[in-house]
Amino acid sequence: MVPLSHYLILGAVIFAIGVLGVLIRRNLIVLLMSIELMLNGVNLTFIAFSRFLGSTDGQVMVFFVMAVAAAEAVIGLAIIISVYRHRQTLDPQELQLLKW
Amino acid sequence: MTGAEILFFILAGLLVFSALMVVLQRDVVYCAMALVAALFLIAILFITLNAPMVGVLQVLVYAGAIMVLFLFVIMFLNPRVSEARPGRWWSLVVAMVLLLGGALAALTTNGDPPADPVATTELFGSPENLAQSLFSDFVLPFEIASVLLLVAMVGAVVLAKRER
């Protein structure tokens, strides 16, 4: 059996790759995709702990994470569509109306 | 090395590769496809961890519904303009290395994680088992999640509607 630490390290690596995407990309859609990647790294950690501690609470928590992720993706994409309609750009660097 | 370990390392390698593709690929559609691959691989990892129900939901909800939504928005906006060169690459790479190092250090110093899984019954991770937990201990969060989804639905319609 694969030890728990392998799964935890894999989850941390996926989360870190998601953070990297949020930091270096200049496209709002890819930013949202990177956030989904981070959520999945966390989900992997939840499922691994649920298996190794013999409790289904972690799996139930993943359901809620999925529900929140779905809501977040829907609202985020609606905001992106609304922003694109006003500004014709997906580059977060261009959206600096509030910058003083 | 046992069969389970070989399977894990193959899945982990493919998962990290496709996650990097999501982040580093130029074309948004390729990013989305790489994300679908990553979500499928995570679903397989869930199934190897005795969570078949969550794995199936991962494919249905994430790789199905959410990714179709992403692809629909990509098609709708058609962002053909190529992305400007990425900003200060190297400082961010250094930040990432620090973050990863911090995560690994926390993992290695914070006591011994359980090496062997607890013995579980046949039913572990099955729909019956999960539903029992969901509708007894977690019934309030469940209802709140349903309200959250309703609010998200209404909010998305209001935000994306064309003003007149």
HADDOCK unambig.tbl for C-alpha pairs under 7 A between the chains (distance, minus, plus):
assign (segid A and resid 1 and name CA) (segid B and resid 4 and name CA) 6.15 0.50 0.50
assign (segid A and resid 1 and name CA) (segid B and resid 5 and name CA) 6.71 0.50 0.50
assign (segid A and resid 2 and name CA) (segid B and resid 4 and name CA) 6.74 0.50 0.50
assign (segid A and resid 2 and name CA) (segid B and resid 5 and name CA) 5.56 0.50 0.50
assign (segid A and resid 3 and name CA) (segid B and resid 115 and name CA) 5.15 0.50 0.50
assign (segid A and resid 3 and name CA) (segid B and resid 116 and name CA) 6.64 0.50 0.50
assign (segid A and resid 4 and name CA) (segid B and resid 113 and name CA) 6.66 0.50 0.50
assign (segid A and resid 4 and name CA) (segid B and resid 114 and name CA) 6.68 0.50 0.50
assign (segid A and resid 4 and name CA) (segid B and resid 115 and name CA) 6.00 0.50 0.50
assign (segid A and resid 5 and name CA) (segid B and resid 113 and name CA) 6.80 0.50 0.50
assign (segid A and resid 9 and name CA) (segid B and resid 104 and name CA) 6.86 0.50 0.50
assign (segid A and resid 10 and name CA) (segid B and resid 12 and name CA) 6.93 0.50 0.50
assign (segid A and resid 12 and name CA) (segid B and resid 103 and name CA) 6.60 0.50 0.50
assign (segid A and resid 13 and name CA) (segid B and resid 100 and name CA) 6.88 0.50 0.50
assign (segid A and resid 14 and name CA) (segid B and resid 16 and name CA) 6.73 0.50 0.50
assign (segid A and resid 14 and name CA) (segid B and resid 19 and name CA) 6.91 0.50 0.50
assign (segid A and resid 16 and name CA) (segid B and resid 96 and name CA) 6.67 0.50 0.50
assign (segid A and resid 16 and name CA) (segid B and resid 100 and name CA) 6.44 0.50 0.50
assign (segid A and resid 17 and name CA) (segid B and resid 19 and name CA) 6.78 0.50 0.50
assign (segid A and resid 17 and name CA) (segid B and resid 20 and name CA) 6.64 0.50 0.50
assign (segid A and resid 20 and name CA) (segid B and resid 96 and name CA) 6.48 0.50 0.50
assign (segid A and resid 21 and name CA) (segid B and resid 23 and name CA) 4.84 0.50 0.50
assign (segid A and resid 24 and name CA) (segid B and resid 86 and name CA) 5.95 0.50 0.50
assign (segid A and resid 24 and name CA) (segid B and resid 87 and name CA) 6.49 0.50 0.50
assign (segid A and resid 24 and name CA) (segid B and resid 89 and name CA) 6.93 0.50 0.50
assign (segid A and resid 25 and name CA) (segid B and resid 86 and name CA) 6.43 0.50 0.50
assign (segid A and resid 26 and name CA) (segid B and resid 83 and name CA) 6.58 0.50 0.50
assign (segid A and resid 30 and name CA) (segid B and resid 28 and name CA) 6.84 0.50 0.50
assign (segid A and resid 47 and name CA) (segid B and resid 46 and name CA) 6.75 0.50 0.50
assign (segid A and resid 48 and name CA) (segid B and resid 49 and name CA) 6.61 0.50 0.50
assign (segid A and resid 51 and name CA) (segid B and resid 49 and name CA) 6.15 0.50 0.50
assign (segid A and resid 51 and name CA) (segid B and resid 50 and name CA) 6.84 0.50 0.50
assign (segid A and resid 51 and name CA) (segid B and resid 117 and name CA) 6.40 0.50 0.50
assign (segid A and resid 52 and name CA) (segid B and resid 114 and name CA) 6.90 0.50 0.50
assign (segid A and resid 52 and name CA) (segid B and resid 116 and name CA) 6.78 0.50 0.50
assign (segid A and resid 52 and name CA) (segid B and resid 117 and name CA) 4.01 0.50 0.50
assign (segid A and resid 52 and name CA) (segid B and resid 118 and name CA) 5.66 0.50 0.50
assign (segid A and resid 53 and name CA) (segid B and resid 117 and name CA) 6.49 0.50 0.50
assign (segid A and resid 53 and name CA) (segid B and resid 118 and name CA) 5.84 0.50 0.50
assign (segid A and resid 54 and name CA) (segid B and resid 118 and name CA) 5.28 0.50 0.50
assign (segid A and resid 54 and name CA) (segid B and resid 120 and name CA) 6.29 0.50 0.50
assign (segid A and resid 56 and name CA) (segid B and resid 125 and name CA) 6.65 0.50 0.50
assign (segid A and resid 56 and name CA) (segid B and resid 130 and name CA) 6.73 0.50 0.50
assign (segid A and resid 59 and name CA) (segid B and resid 54 and name CA) 6.90 0.50 0.50
assign (segid A and resid 60 and name CA) (segid B and resid 130 and name CA) 6.69 0.50 0.50
assign (segid A and resid 60 and name CA) (segid B and resid 134 and name CA) 6.47 0.50 0.50
assign (segid A and resid 64 and name CA) (segid B and resid 145 and name CA) 6.89 0.50 0.50
assign (segid A and resid 67 and name CA) (segid B and resid 145 and name CA) 6.65 0.50 0.50
assign (segid A and resid 70 and name CA) (segid B and resid 66 and name CA) 6.47 0.50 0.50
assign (segid A and resid 71 and name CA) (segid B and resid 149 and name CA) 5.87 0.50 0.50
assign (segid A and resid 71 and name CA) (segid B and resid 152 and name CA) 5.34 0.50 0.50
assign (segid A and resid 74 and name CA) (segid B and resid 152 and name CA) 6.92 0.50 0.50
assign (segid A and resid 74 and name CA) (segid B and resid 156 and name CA) 6.28 0.50 0.50
assign (segid A and resid 75 and name CA) (segid B and resid 152 and name CA) 6.23 0.50 0.50
assign (segid A and resid 75 and name CA) (segid B and resid 155 and name CA) 6.78 0.50 0.50
assign (segid A and resid 75 and name CA) (segid B and resid 156 and name CA) 5.30 0.50 0.50
assign (segid A and resid 78 and name CA) (segid B and resid 156 and name CA) 5.37 0.50 0.50
assign (segid A and resid 78 and name CA) (segid B and resid 159 and name CA) 5.72 0.50 0.50
assign (segid A and resid 78 and name CA) (segid B and resid 160 and name CA) 5.12 0.50 0.50
assign (segid A and resid 79 and name CA) (segid B and resid 159 and name CA) 6.33 0.50 0.50
assign (segid A and resid 81 and name CA) (segid B and resid 160 and name CA) 6.29 0.50 0.50
assign (segid A and resid 82 and name CA) (segid B and resid 159 and name CA) 6.43 0.50 0.50
assign (segid A and resid 82 and name CA) (segid B and resid 160 and name CA) 5.72 0.50 0.50
